[in-house]
């Protein structure tokens, strides 16, 4: 399987699991489904956002200065990996899953609003 399709597959599996769970709980309404999808997508959004910020290089200067300050007594330089290298391309994986779950959640909530109670 191609790695590009993995986040879409995982988001689809998550959506199906949440729908099956609501069917077994006998609470299959658009509002409950929307709430569950939003709560399932929120951790993916938080992790993806943090990795995106780290990969932008925003904290690299702070990390380098802290590394130099703490390693000042050592004679030899130790190598460290900047935070911008940690999540360089991984954040897209998390944000795609979050986008699908939260996007479907908002779509279902809008549909519920348009259809009425």
N, C-alpha and C positions, 0 to 999 in steps of 0.2 A: 504494500500500500504506500502511496505517496504521502510524504510528511505534510504536504500543504493541506490535505483534506482531513488530517487528524483532529484539529480543533472543531471543524464542522461536524465530524462524526461524534465527538464527545459531547458537544452541545445538543445534538439530536438525541443521543442516548439519554442525556439528562432530562430533556423535555419529555421524552416518552416515560421515563421512570417517574417523574413528577405527576404526569397525567394518570398513570396506573395507580399511583399512591392515592390520589384524590378519588379515583373511582372506588378503590377498596375502602376508603374512609367515608364514602358516601357524602362527600362535600365538593362535588364537581360543579362549581359555579365559576363564572369568568373572573369574579373578584378574588376568590380563594386561589385560583390557578395563577392569576396575575401576581398576587402577593408571594406565593411560593417561588415563582420564577424569578422575581426580583430579589428575594432573599438568597436564592441559589446563585444568582449572578453577581451579587455584591462582593463576595470574597475574591472572585476572579477579577473584578474591576479594581479592587484595592491592590492586589498583588501586581496586576498589569500596570497600574499607574505608578506604583513605586519603582518597578523595574524600568519603566519609561523615563522617569525622572533621573534614576541612577545612570542610565545609559546616555543621557544627554551631556554628562560631564559636569553637572552643576556642583557636585560634591567632591570632585577630584582635587581641587586646590586645598580644600579643608583637610581631606584625607592625607594628601602629601605633606602638609605642614604638621599635622599631628604625628605622622610617621617619623618625620625628621626630628621633631621635638622629643619624642619618646625614645628614639634610637641615637640620641646625640652622644652618649657615652661610648658606644661601640665603635671600634676602629673600622671594621669592614662594613660596607653598605649591604643591607639585605634587600632583596627584591620583594616587591609587593604588587599585587594586581589592582589597578585602579577600578573604582566602582563602575566606570563607564564601560569596562570590558566584561563585567559580570553578566549583565542582562542585555547585551547589545542587540540580539535578534530574538530573544526569548519573549519579550514583552508582547509581541504581536499575537502569539499563541494565546496568552491569557486574555488579551483585549478582544479577540475575535469571539471567544466563548462568552465573555461578559456582554458583548454587544448583541449577540444572538439571544441570550436569555433575557436581558433587560429590554431589548427591542421588542421581543414577543410579549413581554409583560406589559409594556406601554401600549402596544397594539390591542391586546385583550382588554385593557382598562378603557381605552378609547371606544372600543366596540361595545363594552358594557354601558358606557356613558351614552352612546348614540341610541342603543336599543332601549334604554330606560331600565327601570328596576324590574 
